[in-house]
Amino acid sequence: MTRSPDPDLDLTMARIIKAPRSTVWRAWIDRKRLEQWWVPAPARCKVIDMDLKPGGSFVTQISEGGGDFVPHINACFLAVDELSRIVFTDTLVAGWRPAENAFMTAIITLSDHPAGTQYAAHVMHRSKADRDMHEEMGFHDGWGTVAAQLARLVEQQTLDHDFS
């Protein structure tokens, strides 16, 4: 169940992606596809572990400016509802173990839209200070950029009829 966003604690973004929901879903659950869009270009992403089940790990690294890969996210999936919802948090790591540095929980939802897929991210924080810090770090630009990169990837696949 997704609650309405709390403006003091949550950040949200949404966009229409002109591709079938199944194609957008595949871009989320296939680690090679995820690496193509998960961090804002020109930075690069490496998926270290992605066990798509409740309690499963979600670990990525980022390389900026051609440098070494460094930790990006170390999280735990809370829910994976095929074709419709992915929930993860960095409050926990794999196996439901408490994390050292909790920051956010994200709910990604996909739903059908006449033009393709409605893609939405609802990111919840434990405090207004964390929410404000995430916004100041560039939440809207960063999450908007990766959603645009996701859209470009899957919209091109749709145009190419590459549904493999």
DRENTORKOL-3810 file (N, C-alpha, C; in nm, 4 decimals):
REM DRENTORKOL-3810
@n.u->0.0840; n.v->-0.1178; n.w->0.0000; ca.u->0.0000; ca.v->0.0000; ca.w->0.0000; c.u->0.0890; c.v->0.1248; c.w->0.0000
@n.u->0.0609; n.v->0.2173; n.w->-0.0883; ca.u->0.1369; ca.v->0.3407; ca.w->-0.0967; c.u->0.0538; c.v->0.4536; c.w->-0.0383
@n.u->0.1136; n.v->0.5239; n.w->0.0565; ca.u->0.0449; ca.v->0.6373; ca.w->0.1166; c.u->0.0688; c.v->0.7604; c.w->0.0324
@n.u->-0.0146; n.v->0.8603; n.w->0.0541; ca.u->0.0048; ca.v->0.9880; ca.w->-0.0148; c.u->0.1356; c.v->1.0494; c.w->0.0323
@n.u->0.2057; n.v->1.1153; n.w->-0.0595; ca.u->0.3319; ca.v->1.1788; ca.w->-0.0199; c.u->0.3125; c.v->1.2823; c.w->0.0909
@n.u->0.4062; n.v->1.2845; n.w->0.1834; ca.u->0.4110; ca.v->1.3845; ca.w->0.2885; c.u->0.5085; c.v->1.4923; c.w->0.2413
@n.u->0.4625; n.v->1.6130; n.w->0.2142; ca.u->0.5510; ca.v->1.7154; ca.w->0.1577; c.u->0.6690; c.v->1.7512; c.w->0.2476
@n.u->0.6594; n.v->1.7227; n.w->0.3765; ca.u->0.7706; ca.v->1.7514; ca.w->0.4668; c.u->0.8784; c.v->1.6428; c.w->0.4655
@n.u->0.8438; n.v->1.5219; n.w->0.4184; ca.u->0.9367; ca.v->1.4092; ca.w->0.4263; c.u->0.9667; c.v->1.3428; c.w->0.2919
@n.u->0.8841; n.v->1.3679; n.w->0.1914; ca.u->0.8928; ca.v->1.2925; ca.w->0.0669; c.u->0.9246; c.v->1.3799; c.w->-0.0539
@n.u->0.9846; n.v->1.3175; n.w->-0.1528; ca.u->1.0083; ca.v->1.3785; ca.w->-0.2831; c.u->0.9489; c.v->1.2849; c.w->-0.3879
@n.u->0.8929; n.v->1.3410; n.w->-0.4916; ca.u->0.8326; ca.v->1.2591; ca.w->-0.5960; c.u->0.8695; c.v->1.3124; c.w->-0.7335
@n.u->0.8627; n.v->1.2236; n.w->-0.8297; ca.u->0.8749; ca.v->1.2624; ca.w->-0.9698; c.u->0.7968; c.v->1.1608; c.w->-1.0520
@n.u->0.7496; n.v->1.2051; n.w->-1.1667; ca.u->0.6744; ca.v->1.1162; ca.w->-1.2550; c.u->0.6917; c.v->1.1626; c.w->-1.3988
@n.u->0.6767; n.v->1.0681; n.w->-1.4895; ca.u->0.6794; ca.v->1.1013; ca.w->-1.6313; c.u->0.6118; c.v->0.9899; c.w->-1.7095
@n.u->0.5711; n.v->1.0250; n.w->-1.8292; ca.u->0.5144; ca.v->0.9270; ca.w->-1.9213; c.u->0.6298; c.v->0.8757; c.w->-2.0076
@n.u->0.6406; n.v->0.7453; n.w->-2.0184; ca.u->0.7412; ca.v->0.6831; ca.w->-2.1038; c.u->0.6673; c.v->0.6157; c.w->-2.2185
@n.u->0.7064; n.v->0.6477; n.w->-2.3395; ca.u->0.6367; ca.v->0.5984; ca.w->-2.4591; c.u->0.6875; c.v->0.4593; c.w->-2.4972
@n.u->0.6600; n.v->0.3657; n.w->-2.4088; ca.u->0.6985; ca.v->0.2256; ca.w->-2.4292; c.u->0.6060; c.v->0.1398; c.w->-2.3440
@n.u->0.5872; n.v->0.0142; n.w->-2.3834; ca.u->0.5026; ca.v->-0.0747; ca.w->-2.3033; c.u->0.5590; c.v->-0.0945; c.w->-2.1621
@n.u->0.4709; n.v->-0.1123; n.w->-2.0692; ca.u->0.5112; ca.v->-0.1329; ca.w->-1.9305; c.u->0.6068; c.v->-0.2517; c.w->-1.9173
@n.u->0.5864; n.v->-0.3574; n.w->-1.9927; ca.u->0.6750; ca.v->-0.4744; ca.w->-1.9846; c.u->0.8182; c.v->-0.4389; c.w->-2.0257
@n.u->0.8341; n.v->-0.3474; n.w->-2.1195; ca.u->0.9678; ca.v->-0.3054; ca.w->-2.1636; c.u->1.0343; c.v->-0.2203; c.w->-2.0564
@n.u->0.9580; n.v->-0.1313; n.w->-1.9936; ca.u->1.0113; ca.v->-0.0492; ca.w->-1.8845; c.u->1.0488; c.v->-0.1399; c.w->-1.7672
@n.u->0.9639; n.v->-0.2360; n.w->-1.7365; ca.u->0.9912; ca.v->-0.3296; ca.w->-1.6276; c.u->1.1222; c.v->-0.4044; c.w->-1.6522
@n.u->1.1398; n.v->-0.4547; n.w->-1.7749; ca.u->1.2635; ca.v->-0.5276; ca.w->-1.8079; c.u->1.3869; c.v->-0.4406; c.w->-1.7884
@n.u->1.3760; n.v->-0.3115; n.w->-1.8202; ca.u->1.4899; ca.v->-0.2210; ca.w->-1.8018; c.u->1.5232; c.v->-0.2038; c.w->-1.6541
@n.u->1.4265; n.v->-0.2261; n.w->-1.5681; ca.u->1.4497; ca.v->-0.2190; ca.w->-1.4238; c.u->1.5077; c.v->-0.3490; c.w->-1.3695
@n.u->1.4623; n.v->-0.4630; n.w->-1.4179; ca.u->1.5007; ca.v->-0.5897; ca.w->-1.3542; c.u->1.6202; c.v->-0.6579; c.w->-1.4192
@n.u->1.6631; n.v->-0.6131; n.w->-1.5353; ca.u->1.7794; ca.v->-0.6701; ca.w->-1.6028; c.u->1.9009; c.v->-0.5847; c.w->-1.5695
@n.u->1.9965; n.v->-0.6425; n.w->-1.4993; ca.u->2.1101; ca.v->-0.5636; ca.w->-1.4487; c.u->2.1871; c.v->-0.4942; c.w->-1.5599
@n.u->2.2022; n.v->-0.5548; n.w->-1.6770; ca.u->2.2757; ca.v->-0.4903; ca.w->-1.7871; c.u->2.1990; c.v->-0.3687; c.w->-1.8395
@n.u->2.0684; n.v->-0.3801; n.w->-1.8449; ca.u->1.9890; ca.v->-0.2638; ca.w->-1.8869; c.u->1.9914; c.v->-0.1562; c.w->-1.7796
@n.u->1.9785; n.v->-0.1946; n.w->-1.6528; ca.u->1.9799; ca.v->-0.0984; ca.w->-1.5431; c.u->2.1098; c.v->-0.0173; c.w->-1.5449
@n.u->2.2211; n.v->-0.0829; n.w->-1.5723; ca.u->2.3504; ca.v->-0.0138; ca.w->-1.5771; c.u->2.3535; c.v->0.0951; c.w->-1.6842
@n.u->2.2682; n.v->0.0858; n.w->-1.7842; ca.u->2.2676; ca.v->0.1820; ca.w->-1.8938; c.u->2.1968; c.v->0.3134; c.w->-1.8586
@n.u->2.1161; n.v->0.3126; n.w->-1.7518; ca.u->2.0389; ca.v->0.4345; ca.w->-1.7241; c.u->2.0338; c.v->0.4750; c.w->-1.5771
@n.u->2.0766; n.v->0.3953; n.w->-1.4835; ca.u->2.0516; ca.v->0.4159; ca.w->-1.3407; c.u->2.1221; c.v->0.5361; c.w->-1.2784
@n.u->2.2311; n.v->0.5833; n.w->-1.3358; ca.u->2.2983; ca.v->0.7031; ca.w->-1.2839; c.u->2.3067; c.v->0.8064; c.w->-1.3967
@n.u->2.3059; n.v->0.9361; n.w->-1.3612; ca.u->2.3103; ca.v->1.0394; ca.w->-1.4659; c.u->2.4408; c.v->1.0339; c.w->-1.5473
@n.u->2.4254; n.v->1.0252; n.w->-1.6800; ca.u->2.5415; ca.v->1.0283; ca.w->-1.7694; c.u->2.6094; c.v->1.1645; c.w->-1.7543
@n.u->2.7390; n.v->1.1700; n.w->-1.7679; ca.u->2.8273; ca.v->1.0671; ca.w->-1.8225; c.u->2.8793; c.v->0.9672; c.w->-1.7192
@n.u->2.8341; n.v->0.9785; n.w->-1.5941; ca.u->2.8744; ca.v->0.8795; ca.w->-1.4934; c.u->2.8308; c.v->0.7409; c.w->-1.5400
@n.u->2.9006; n.v->0.6395; n.w->-1.4913; ca.u->2.8678; ca.v->0.5021; ca.w->-1.5275; c.u->2.8272; c.v->0.4252; c.w->-1.4028
@n.u->2.7441; n.v->0.3245; n.w->-1.4228; ca.u->2.6927; ca.v->0.2425; ca.w->-1.3136; c.u->2.7380; c.v->0.0983; c.w->-1.3315
@n.u->2.7632; n.v->0.0345; n.w->-1.2195; ca.u->2.7919; ca.v->-0.1094; ca.w->-1.2189; c.u->2.7007; c.v->-0.1720; c.w->-1.1136
@n.u->2.6234; n.v->-0.2724; n.w->-1.1553; ca.u->2.5394; ca.v->-0.3457; ca.w->-1.0611; c.u->2.6251; c.v->-0.4545; c.w->-0.9993
@n.u->2.6415; n.v->-0.4482; n.w->-0.8684; ca.u->2.7216; ca.v->-0.5461; ca.w->-0.7955; c.u->2.6355; c.v->-0.6646; c.w->-0.7544
@n.u->2.5150; n.v->-0.6365; n.w->-0.7069; ca.u->2.4234; ca.v->-0.7432; ca.w->-0.6671; c.u->2.2812; c.v->-0.6917; c.w->-0.6815
@n.u->2.1930; n.v->-0.7767; n.w->-0.7330; ca.u->2.0533; ca.v->-0.7393; ca.w->-0.7507; c.u->1.9697; c.v->-0.8664; c.w->-0.7420
@n.u->1.9166; n.v->-0.8915; n.w->-0.6233; ca.u->1.8360; ca.v->-1.0103; ca.w->-0.5959; c.u->1.6917; c.v->-0.9631; c.w->-0.5794
@n.u->1.6166; n.v->-0.9679; n.w->-0.6875; ca.u->1.4837; ca.v->-0.9082; ca.w->-0.6943; c.u->1.3777; c.v->-0.9889; c.w->-0.6199
@n.u->1.3840; n.v->-0.9784; n.w->-0.4884; ca.u->1.2827; ca.v->-1.0412; ca.w->-0.4029; c.u->1.2858; c.v->-0.9675; c.w->-0.2695
@n.u->1.1773; n.v->-0.9711; n.w->-0.1938; ca.u->1.1791; ca.v->-0.9078; ca.w->-0.0625; c.u->1.2944; c.v->-0.9635; c.w->0.0217
@n.u->1.3753; n.v->-0.8721; n.w->0.0743; ca.u->1.4934; ca.v->-0.9104; ca.w->0.1504; c.u->1.6181; c.v->-0.9235; c.w->0.0653
@n.u->1.6010; n.v->-0.9176; n.w->-0.0663; ca.u->1.7139; ca.v->-0.9308; ca.w->-0.1581; c.u->1.7966; c.v->-0.8031; c.w->-0.1674
@n.u->1.9200; n.v->-0.8189; n.w->-0.2052; ca.u->2.0122; ca.v->-0.7055; ca.w->-0.2100; c.u->1.9977; c.v->-0.6236; c.w->-0.3385
@n.u->2.0304; n.v->-0.4961; n.w->-0.3260; ca.u->2.0360; ca.v->-0.4034; ca.w->-0.4391; c.u->2.1589; c.v->-0.3162; c.w->-0.4147
@n.u->2.2690; n.v->-0.3533; n.w->-0.4809; ca.u->2.3970; ca.v->-0.2862; ca.w->-0.4588; c.u->2.4508; c.v->-0.2388; c.w->-0.5928
@n.u->2.4768; n.v->-0.1068; n.w->-0.6024; ca.u->2.5356; ca.v->-0.0510; ca.w->-0.7234; c.u->2.6562; c.v->0.0344; c.w->-0.6867
@n.u->2.7410; n.v->0.0534; n.w->-0.7878; ca.u->2.8549; ca.v->0.1435; ca.w->-0.7746; c.u->2.8489; c.v->0.2445; c.w->-0.8876
@n.u->2.9180; n.v->0.3571; n.w->-0.8690; ca.u->2.9177; ca.v->0.4648; ca.w->-0.9668; c.u->3.0616; c.v->0.5053; c.w->-0.9980
@n.u->3.0854; n.v->0.5394; n.w->-1.1234; ca.u->3.2138; ca.v->0.5929; ca.w->-1.1660; c.u->3.1871; c.v->0.7275; c.w->-1.2318
@n.u->3.2464; n.v->0.8312; n.w->-1.1763; ca.u->3.2296; ca.v->0.9649; ca.w->-1.2331; c.u->3.3609; c.v->1.0104; c.w->-1.2936
@n.u->3.3545; n.v->1.0710; n.w->-1.4103; ca.u->3.4739; ca.v->1.1244; ca.w->-1.4741; c.u->3.5767; c.v->1.0189; c.w->-1.5093
@n.u->3.5333; n.v->0.8954; n.w->-1.5319; ca.u->3.6252; ca.v->0.7891; ca.w->-1.5696; c.u->3.7050; c.v->0.7323; c.w->-1.4540
@n.u->3.6713; n.v->0.7744; n.w->-1.3319; ca.u->3.7444; ca.v->0.7268; ca.w->-1.2143; c.u->3.7028; c.v->0.5875; c.w->-1.1723
@n.u->3.7585; n.v->0.5455; n.w->-1.0601; ca.u->3.7251; ca.v->0.4148; ca.w->-1.0044; c.u->3.5774; c.v->0.4096; c.w->-0.9669
@n.u->3.5232; n.v->0.2887; n.w->-0.9671; ca.u->3.3869; ca.v->0.2695; ca.w->-0.9200; c.u->3.3876; c.v->0.2772; c.w->-0.7677
@n.u->3.2911; n.v->0.3503; n.w->-0.7134; ca.u->3.2772; ca.v->0.3674; ca.w->-0.5686; c.u->3.1332; c.v->0.3350; c.w->-0.5308
@n.u->3.1068; n.v->0.3075; n.w->-0.4021; ca.u->2.9704; ca.v->0.2748; ca.w->-0.3609; c.u->2.8690; c.v->0.3821; c.w->-0.4016
@n.u->2.7539; n.v->0.3363; n.w->-0.4469; ca.u->2.6441; ca.v->0.4245; ca.w->-0.4860; c.u->2.5232; c.v->0.3967; c.w->-0.3975
@n.u->2.4730; n.v->0.2747; n.w->-0.4035; ca.u->2.3604; ca.v->0.2376; ca.w->-0.3183; c.u->2.3826; c.v->0.0957; c.w->-0.2661
@n.u->2.3537; n.v->0.0776; n.w->-0.1382; ca.u->2.3554; ca.v->-0.0536; ca.w->-0.0756; c.u->2.2210; c.v->-0.0646; c.w->-0.0055
@n.u->2.1300; n.v->-0.1394; n.w->-0.0673; ca.u->1.9912; ca.v->-0.1386; ca.w->-0.0225; c.u->1.9335; c.v->-0.2798; c.w->-0.0213
@n.u->1.8094; n.v->-0.2852; n.w->0.0195; ca.u->1.7344; ca.v->-0.4094; ca.w->0.0292; c.u->1.5992; c.v->-0.3887; c.w->-0.0386
@n.u->1.5597; n.v->-0.4839; n.w->-0.1214; ca.u->1.4259; ca.v->-0.4772; ca.w->-0.1805; c.u->1.3240; c.v->-0.5145; c.w->-0.0734
@n.u->1.2194; n.v->-0.4361; n.w->-0.0651; ca.u->1.1094; ca.v->-0.4639; ca.w->0.0279; c.u->0.9933; c.v->-0.5316; c.w->-0.0433
@n.u->0.9708; n.v->-0.4917; n.w->-0.1694; ca.u->0.8626; ca.v->-0.5498; ca.w->-0.2492; c.u->0.9021; c.v->-0.5452; c.w->-0.3959
@n.u->0.8662; n.v->-0.6496; n.w->-0.4666; ca.u->0.8856; ca.v->-0.6560; ca.w->-0.6109; c.u->0.7584; c.v->-0.7173; c.w->-0.6672
@n.u->0.6707; n.v->-0.6320; n.w->-0.7170; ca.u->0.5418; ca.v->-0.6747; ca.w->-0.7709; c.u->0.5495; c.v->-0.6658; c.w->-0.9225
@n.u->0.5582; n.v->-0.7814; n.w->-0.9870; ca.u->0.5866; ca.v->-0.7886; ca.w->-1.1303; c.u->0.5035; c.v->-0.6898; c.w->-1.2124
@n.u->0.5750; n.v->-0.6172; n.w->-1.2952; ca.u->0.5208; ca.v->-0.5202; ca.w->-1.3907; c.u->0.4576; c.v->-0.3967; c.w->-1.3273
@n.u->0.4598; n.v->-0.3842; n.w->-1.1934; ca.u->0.3895; ca.v->-0.2701; ca.w->-1.1360; c.u->0.4633; c.v->-0.1934; c.w->-1.0270
@n.u->0.5471; n.v->-0.2609; n.w->-0.9448; ca.u->0.6048; ca.v->-0.1874; ca.w->-0.8316; c.u->0.7348; c.v->-0.2511; c.w->-0.7834
@n.u->0.8304; n.v->-0.1633; n.w->-0.7531; ca.u->0.9557; ca.v->-0.2025; ca.w->-0.6894; c.u->0.9759; c.v->-0.1084; c.w->-0.5718
@n.u->0.9979; n.v->-0.1663; n.w->-0.4538; ca.u->1.0226; ca.v->-0.0866; ca.w->-0.3337; c.u->1.1576; c.v->-0.1296; c.w->-0.2778
@n.u->1.2442; n.v->-0.0311; n.w->-0.2539; ca.u->1.3736; ca.v->-0.0610; ca.w->-0.1930; c.u->1.4074; c.v->0.0449; c.w->-0.0893
@n.u->1.4960; n.v->0.0069; n.w->0.0016; ca.u->1.5374; ca.v->0.0991; ca.w->0.1066; c.u->1.6847; c.v->0.0798; c.w->0.1380
@n.u->1.7508; n.v->0.1883; n.w->0.1742; ca.u->1.8880; ca.v->0.1759; ca.w->0.2231; c.u->1.8899; c.v->0.1744; c.w->0.3761
@n.u->1.7711; n.v->0.1662; n.w->0.4356; ca.u->1.7599; ca.v->0.1489; ca.w->0.5806; c.u->1.7994; c.v->0.0063; c.w->0.6197
@n.u->1.7817; n.v->-0.0858; n.w->0.5246; ca.u->1.8193; ca.v->-0.2255; ca.w->0.5413; c.u->1.9116; c.v->-0.2649; c.w->0.4269
@n.u->1.9913; n.v->-0.3659; n.w->0.4490; ca.u->2.0701; ca.v->-0.4270; ca.w->0.3432; c.u->2.0189; c.v->-0.5697; c.w->0.3269
@n.u->2.0797; n.v->-0.6457; n.w->0.2387; ca.u->2.0333; ca.v->-0.7815; ca.w->0.2086; c.u->2.0054; c.v->-0.8616; c.w->0.3348
@n.u->1.9021; n.v->-0.9430; n.w->0.3250; ca.u->1.8657; ca.v->-1.0296; ca.w->0.4361; c.u->1.7996; c.v->-0.9566; c.w->0.5517
@n.u->1.7488; n.v->-0.8375; n.w->0.5245; ca.u->1.6780; ca.v->-0.7567; ca.w->0.6237; c.u->1.7702; c.v->-0.7051; c.w->0.7350
@n.u->1.9015; n.v->-0.7040; n.w->0.7113; ca.u->1.9959; ca.v->-0.6564; ca.w->0.8127; c.u->1.9905; c.v->-0.5041; c.w->0.8212
@n.u->1.9922; n.v->-0.4466; n.w->0.9415; ca.u->1.9933; ca.v->-0.3007; ca.w->0.9554; c.u->2.1186; c.v->-0.2400; c.w->0.8903
@n.u->2.0991; n.v->-0.1296; n.w->0.8219; ca.u->2.2096; ca.v->-0.0589; ca.w->0.7565; c.u->2.2698; c.v->0.0428; c.w->0.8519
@n.u->2.3933; n.v->0.0765; n.w->0.8260; ca.u->2.4615; ca.v->0.1758; ca.w->0.9094; c.u->2.4076; c.v->0.3161; c.w->0.8879
@n.u->2.3867; n.v->0.3517; n.w->0.7619; ca.u->2.3475; ca.v->0.4892; ca.w->0.7290; c.u->2.2166; c.v->0.4914; c.w->0.6516
@n.u->2.1065; n.v->0.4946; n.w->0.7231; ca.u->1.9751; ca.v->0.4985; ca.w->0.6591; c.u->1.9489; c.v->0.6374; c.w->0.6033
@n.u->1.8893; n.v->0.6430; n.w->0.4843; ca.u->1.8608; ca.v->0.7718; ca.w->0.4228; c.u->1.7224; c.v->0.7773; c.w->0.3601
@n.u->1.6808; n.v->0.6695; n.w->0.2879; ca.u->1.5566; ca.v->0.6790; ca.w->0.2121; c.u->1.4962; c.v->0.5425; c.w->0.1845
@n.u->1.3681; n.v->0.5468; n.w->0.1496; ca.u->1.2960; ca.v->0.4334; ca.w->0.0942; c.u->1.2299; c.v->0.4831; c.w->-0.0330
@n.u->1.2429; n.v->0.4065; n.w->-0.1415; ca.u->1.1878; ca.v->0.4480; ca.w->-0.2704; c.u->1.0823; c.v->0.3486; c.w->-0.3175
@n.u->0.9727; n.v->0.4030; n.w->-0.3672; ca.u->0.8662; ca.v->0.3230; ca.w->-0.4273; c.u->0.8579; c.v->0.3635; c.w->-0.5737
@n.u->0.8881; n.v->0.2696; n.w->-0.6612; ca.u->0.8805; ca.v->0.2921; ca.w->-0.8053; c.u->0.7540; c.v->0.2229; c.w->-0.8539
@n.u->0.6676; n.v->0.2973; n.w->-0.9199; ca.u->0.5449; ca.v->0.2362; ca.w->-0.9721; c.u->0.5359; c.v->0.2552; c.w->-1.1230
@n.u->0.4828; n.v->0.1537; n.w->-1.1865; ca.u->0.4587; ca.v->0.1542; ca.w->-1.3300; c.u->0.3113; c.v->0.1231; c.w->-1.3512
@n.u->0.2484; n.v->0.2003; n.w->-1.4359; ca.u->0.1088; ca.v->0.1719; ca.w->-1.4692; c.u->0.0852; c.v->0.2050; c.w->-1.6158
@n.u->-0.0169; n.v->0.1420; n.w->-1.6715; ca.u->-0.0488; ca.v->0.1669; ca.w->-1.8115; c.u->-0.0967; c.v->0.3097; c.w->-1.8304
@n.u->-0.0606; n.v->0.3661; n.w->-1.9440; ca.u->-0.1021; ca.v->0.5004; ca.w->-1.9831; c.u->-0.1318; c.v->0.4937; c.w->-2.1325
@n.u->-0.2280; n.v->0.5710; n.w->-2.1826; ca.u->-0.2583; ca.v->0.5651; ca.w->-2.3263; c.u->-0.1358; c.v->0.5842; c.w->-2.4164
@n.u->-0.0354; n.v->0.6597; n.w->-2.3692; ca.u->0.0851; ca.v->0.6833; ca.w->-2.4495; c.u->0.1957; c.v->0.5825; c.w->-2.4200
@n.u->0.1742; n.v->0.4907; n.w->-2.3254; ca.u->0.2769; ca.v->0.3930; ca.w->-2.2905; c.u->0.2704; c.v->0.3555; c.w->-2.1439
@n.u->0.3634; n.v->0.4114; n.w->-2.0641; ca.u->0.3748; ca.v->0.3765; ca.w->-1.9226; c.u->0.3853; c.v->0.5017; c.w->-1.8370
@n.u->0.3066; n.v->0.5060; n.w->-1.7303; ca.u->0.3221; ca.v->0.6100; ca.w->-1.6284; c.u->0.4280; c.v->0.5591; c.w->-1.5319
@n.u->0.5387; n.v->0.6318; n.w->-1.5207; ca.u->0.6508; ca.v->0.5951; ca.w->-1.4343; c.u->0.6545; c.v->0.6949; c.w->-1.3202
@n.u->0.6568; n.v->0.6460; n.w->-1.1964; ca.u->0.6581; ca.v->0.7378; ca.w->-1.0821; c.u->0.7556; c.v->0.6873; c.w->-0.9759
@n.u->0.8221; n.v->0.7825; n.w->-0.9121; ca.u->0.9106; ca.v->0.7529; ca.w->-0.7992; c.u->0.8632; c.v->0.8342; c.w->-0.6800
@n.u->0.8444; n.v->0.7675; n.w->-0.5681; ca.u->0.8042; ca.v->0.8300; ca.w->-0.4418; c.u->0.9149; c.v->0.7939; c.w->-0.3433
@n.u->0.9913; n.v->0.8947; n.w->-0.3026; ca.u->1.1074; ca.v->0.8709; ca.w->-0.2171; c.u->1.0805; c.v->0.9318; c.w->-0.0799
@n.u->1.0828; n.v->0.8452; n.w->0.0218; ca.u->1.0501; ca.v->0.8855; ca.w->0.1577; c.u->1.1770; c.v->0.8945; c.w->0.2423
@n.u->1.1795; n.v->0.9935; n.w->0.3306; ca.u->1.2943; ca.v->1.0175; ca.w->0.4181; c.u->1.2486; c.v->1.0162; c.w->0.5631
@n.u->1.3406; n.v->0.9896; n.w->0.6555; ca.u->1.3044; ca.v->0.9800; ca.w->0.7971; c.u->1.2868; c.v->1.1161; c.w->0.8621
@n.u->1.3435; n.v->1.2216; n.w->0.8012; ca.u->1.3321; ca.v->1.3546; ca.w->0.8616; c.u->1.3236; c.v->1.4611; c.w->0.7531
@n.u->1.2729; n.v->1.5762; n.w->0.7910; ca.u->1.2674; ca.v->1.6894; ca.w->0.6979; c.u->1.4088; c.v->1.7290; c.w->0.6566
@n.u->1.5040; n.v->1.7201; n.w->0.7481; ca.u->1.6432; ca.v->1.7540; ca.w->0.7152; c.u->1.6975; c.v->1.6620; c.w->0.6055
@n.u->1.6691; n.v->1.5312; n.w->0.6156; ca.u->1.7131; ca.v->1.4382; ca.w->0.5113; c.u->1.6440; c.v->1.4677; c.w->0.3792
@n.u->1.5144; n.v->1.4943; n.w->0.3853; ca.u->1.4396; ca.v->1.5272; ca.w->0.2637; c.u->1.4972; c.v->1.6524; c.w->0.1987
@n.u->1.5195; n.v->1.7561; n.w->0.2785; ca.u->1.5725; ca.v->1.8820; ca.w->0.2248; c.u->1.7130; c.v->1.8630; c.w->0.1692
@n.u->1.7949; n.v->1.7836; n.w->0.2366; ca.u->1.9297; ca.v->1.7569; ca.w->0.1883; c.u->1.9244; c.v->1.6849; c.w->0.0531
@n.u->1.8332; n.v->1.5867; n.w->0.0397; ca.u->1.8203; ca.v->1.5133; ca.w->-0.0860; c.u->1.7755; c.v->1.6082; c.w->-0.1976
@n.u->1.6847; n.v->1.6975; n.w->-0.1655; ca.u->1.6404; ca.v->1.7943; ca.w->-0.2658; c.u->1.7555; c.v->1.8865; c.w->-0.3065
@n.u->1.8327; n.v->1.9326; n.w->-0.2085; ca.u->1.9467; ca.v->2.0201; ca.w->-0.2367; c.u->2.0572; c.v->1.9478; c.w->-0.3128
@n.u->2.0700; n.v->1.8166; n.w->-0.2920; ca.u->2.1684; ca.v->1.7368; ca.w->-0.3657; c.u->2.1302; c.v->1.7247; c.w->-0.5131
@n.u->2.0082; n.v->1.7629; n.w->-0.5476; ca.u->1.9643; ca.v->1.7582; ca.w->-0.6863; c.u->1.8689; c.v->1.6457; c.w->-0.7173
@n.u->1.7815; n.v->1.6114; n.w->-0.6223; ca.u->1.6870; ca.v->1.5016; ca.w->-0.6436; c.u->1.6132; c.v->1.5154; c.w->-0.7767
@n.u->1.5487; n.v->1.6295; n.w->-0.7984; ca.u->1.4638; ca.v->1.6435; ca.w->-0.9176; c.u->1.5458; c.v->1.6336; c.w->-1.0457
@n.u->1.6614; n.v->1.6963; n.w->-1.0479; ca.u->1.7466; ca.v->1.6883; ca.w->-1.1655; c.u->1.8001; c.v->1.5461; c.w->-1.1827
@n.u->1.8514; n.v->1.4874; n.w->-1.0759; ca.u->1.9104; ca.v->1.3537; ca.w->-1.0848; c.u->1.8100; c.v->1.2451; c.w->-1.1184
@n.u->1.7021; n.v->1.2376; n.w->-1.0411; ca.u->1.6008; ca.v->1.1351; ca.w->-1.0673; c.u->1.5291; c.v->1.1625; c.w->-1.1993
@n.u->1.5122; n.v->1.2895; n.w->-1.2337; ca.u->1.4538; ca.v->1.3245; ca.w->-1.3636; c.u->1.5445; c.v->1.2832; c.w->-1.4781
@n.u->1.6755; n.v->1.3050; n.w->-1.4613; ca.u->1.7722; ca.v->1.2666; ca.w->-1.5642; c.u->1.7723; c.v->1.1163; c.w->-1.5857
@n.u->1.7741; n.v->1.0378; n.w->-1.4779; ca.u->1.7773; ca.v->0.8928; ca.w->-1.4972; c.u->1.6446; c.v->0.8424; c.w->-1.5549
@n.u->1.5340; n.v->0.9060; n.w->-1.5201; ca.u->1.4056; ca.v->0.8671; ca.w->-1.5802; c.u->1.4066; c.v->0.8988; c.w->-1.7300
@n.u->1.4673; n.v->1.0111; n.w->-1.7681; ca.u->1.4788; ca.v->1.0461; ca.w->-1.9102; c.u->1.5698; c.v->0.9464; c.w->-1.9823
@n.u->1.6780; n.v->0.9044; n.w->-1.9155; ca.u->1.7672; ca.v->0.8050; ca.w->-1.9757; c.u->1.6956; c.v->0.6713; c.w->-1.9911
@n.u->1.6174; n.v->0.6335; n.w->-1.8912; ca.u->1.5363; ca.v->0.5124; ca.w->-1.8999; c.u->1.4402; c.v->0.5243; c.w->-2.0180
@n.u->1.3733; n.v->0.6380; n.w->-2.0278; ca.u->1.2780; ca.v->0.6581; ca.w->-2.1371; c.u->1.3466; c.v->0.6446; c.w->-2.2729
@n.u->1.4627; n.v->0.7088; n.w->-2.2902; ca.u->1.5344; ca.v->0.6993; ca.w->-2.4186; c.u->1.5682; c.v->0.5538; c.w->-2.4513
@n.u->1.6162; n.v->0.4801; n.w->-2.3519; ca.u->1.6538; ca.v->0.3404; ca.w->-2.3738; c.u->1.5342; c.v->0.2573; c.w->-2.4187
@n.u->1.4254; n.v->0.2633; n.w->-2.3444; ca.u->1.3111; ca.v->0.1757; ca.w->-2.3761; c.u->1.2308; c.v->0.2261; c.w->-2.4949
@n.u->1.2256; n.v->0.3569; n.w->-2.5139; ca.u->1.1554; ca.v->0.4085; ca.w->-2.6318; c.u->1.2287; c.v->0.3685; c.w->-2.7585
@n.u->1.3620; n.v->0.3683; n.w->-2.7567; ca.u->1.4392; ca.v->0.3231; ca.w->-2.8722; c.u->1.4183; c.v->0.1738; c.w->-2.8948
@n.u->1.4154; n.v->0.0962; n.w->-2.7866; ca.u->1.3896; ca.v->-0.0479; ca.w->-2.8001; c.u->1.2531; c.v->-0.0711; c.w->-2.8626
@n.u->1.1558; n.v->0.0106; n.w->-2.8218; ca.u->1.0211; ca.v->-0.0035; ca.w->-2.8764; c.u->1.0211; c.v->0.0288; c.w->-3.0256
@n.u->1.0926; n.v->0.1364; n.w->-3.0635; ca.u->1.1017; ca.v->0.1723; ca.w->-3.2054; c.u->1.1721; c.v->0.0637; c.w->-3.2852
@n.u->1.2739; n.v->0.0038; n.w->-3.2241; ca.u->1.3492; ca.v->-0.1024; ca.w->-3.2914; c.u->1.2776; c.v->-0.2363; c.w->-3.2859
@n.u->1.1673; n.v->-0.2419; n.w->-3.2108; ca.u->1.0929; ca.v->-0.3669; ca.w->-3.1886; c.u->1.1818; c.v->-0.4725; c.w->-3.1258
@n.u->1.2714; n.v->-0.4281; n.w->-3.0379; ca.u->1.3624; ca.v->-0.5193; ca.w->-2.9681; c.u->1.3021; c.v->-0.5516; c.w->-2.8327
@n.u->1.2176; n.v->-0.6519; n.w->-2.8280; ca.u->1.1519; ca.v->-0.6884; ca.w->-2.7039; c.u->1.2190; c.v->-0.8089; c.w->-2.6394
@n.u->1.3423; n.v->-0.8389; n.w->-2.6772; ca.u->1.4109; ca.v->-0.9541; ca.w->-2.6200; c.u->1.4612; c.v->-0.9255; c.w->-2.4817
END
